[in-house]
Amino acid sequence: MRVKFLPVLLVPLFALQFSPAQAQQGAPKTEVVTVAVRSAASMRYLAVTSEGEAKAVVILLAGGNGVLRLDSAGAIGTGLGLNFLVRSRGLFAREGLYVAVLDAASDRQDGMNGAVRLSQQHADDIQKVIADVRDRTHVPIWLVGTSAGTLSAANAGARLSGTASAPRGIVLTSTMTQLDAAGHCGKSVYDAALGRITIPVLIVSHADDGCECSPGTAAAGEALLAALRTSPAKEHKIFTGGNAPLSGPCDARAQHGYFGIEASVVKDIADWIKIH
């Protein structure tokens, strides 16, 4: 088991935007893909790619209620456009990854709670998306979840491990590892069968994450690494730094969402994926 503390430089928010020159030269391309997951339901994802062959796929699983309301043009119709993974989609693409930003299923557009994210049906739906992306790319596929999205990633990782549909690995950022007295956290990744995960797992935290559901401490990471007892490769990376929060502690523009250090966090995730 390895734990790394990773200090990073502050990145101004404007630095995450594309310049006019970048927009003309090699800016990520986007496409909306709809996948039939059940007889009366589908899932949409926003595919984001850069020039050159993709080295791997990352299926990004947003936190909150998971609903993006992607339209056919790729516009995001909810506040989850600010979610750490969603707003960083171009950064992942620039690391040579095929990016699939996944929306909730068409029959879950009222939102997904923890029970839904931890269900067999949700894992089966994600499996259909994995199959679609695999047919398109033929490169290793990773699930990357943040906050409540870690429930989806851990659940799918556990239920699909050992099958032909399993992803190559999963990444858990700002992981839901504990419950609060008021019940706001709802569920934790310990409600998934973590001991059944037989694929690599990267855990990413911020040392100053102020969300009670996702403490960024070394102790929280050590407990989670121990629960992932059958994972063949696992590591906990703890980041520091960032911009002053502009949102609540469990929201996107705070340390919980790696506000101001997005590029550094994405690069470390991408580098880990490429060597595993």
Secondary structure, DSSP 8 states (H G I E B T S, - for coil): -EEEEE------GGGGS--HHHHHSS--EEEEEEEEEETTEEEEEEEEE-SS--SEEEEEE-STT------TT----SGGGGSHHHHTHHHHHHTTEEEEEE---GGGTT---HHHHTSHHHHHHHHHHHHHHHHHH-S-EEEEEETTHHHHHHHHHHHHTTSTT--SEEEEES------TTS-S---GGGS-GGG--S-EEEEEETT---TTS---HHHHHHHHHH-TT-SSEEEEEE------SS-TTSSSSGGGTTT-HHHHHHHHHHHHHT-
